[in-house]
Amino acid sequence: MIADLLFIALALLLLFGGAEALVRGSASLALRAGLSRLAVGLTVVAFGTSSPELVVSLEAVLSDQGDLSVGNAVGSNIFNIAVILGLTALICPIPVSRQIIKRDAPIALGAALLLWALLADGRLGRVDGALLFAGLLAYLGMNLALARRPAGATDPEAPEAGDADSGDADAGDADAGDADAGDEVGTMSRHWGIDLAFIAGGLGVLVFGSRLLVEHAVSLAHDFGISEAVIGLTIVAAGTSMPELATSLVAAIRRQSDIAIGNVIGSNVFNVLGILGTASLVAPIHAPNISLVDYATMIGLTVLIIPLLYTGRILHRIEGAVLLALYGVYLYAVWPK
């Protein structure tokens, strides 16, 4: 048991380091392609920090551990909203842009509802995977199209001039600061070869770390008589979400509000559409032990976050505390007594 815990700790460190290298290389390549730093933060960084979930879920499905694969994605979405946004809001209240409220958060909710519908029979087939992956491509295409809008073009999500509402004024400040917030998301390296080296090295470390994590997490579950579904929903999900946690906390400390929230929302979209879409394309997934409580918690938190973000367009400390408390309730509900 002690050996399993030590290997899990090592695996989490490897996942964190691999994700950091992958994000750095990917962000630099994206900047070379002409994307704005904010767009890089909301897409490349968000998806890059979800890379541990992707590799772990793929490793699990190839090992015929469907509960672990789905539990990792669903549990990560729950952890992202309840814990990461909760802790981030406790550090500092987070102003929210209209884009996240009106577009990205509803898309995350739609993805969660779609996953619940597809998994009603406890199985994700290749057709389901193709549908999920097509949704990811559409989401990426939309974000890239908006990110490349010509300079001076009108942004339909931008606040209107002269908006008298105080909440809009606060959010307008956040919108106006988007460019500044993105300035520290990433920088270009001296050569694209360095970017490719970071990407390749990061992926290699992620693959090794994910295998280590899955193997010893399952072993630990068996030692304690805990199901793979619960291990995936809690320990593995929390572990693979560490890059998102680190990214959002640093962004909150630096007052990069849209990066902090966009990282979480974008990761949740990718966890459903990208991770489970890709995994079920590789092999059909059977996950009979992911319960209605798990899906209801993921969907409920996603529904809850929309009005929380919309209220004054700021995520306050008290709202962050509520999210953390809800995660405690969820852990109590799913953990074996």
Helices and strands as residue ranges (DSSP letters): H 2-32, H 37-39, I 40-45, H 46-49, H 51-62, H 66-79, I 80-85, H 86-91, E 94-95, H 98-99, I 100-104, H 105-118, E 123-124, H 126-147, H 166-176, H 178-182, H 192-224, H 228-231, I 232-236, H 237-240, H 242-253, H 257-269, I 270-276, H 277-282, E 285-286, H 292-310, G 311-313, E 314-315, H 317-334
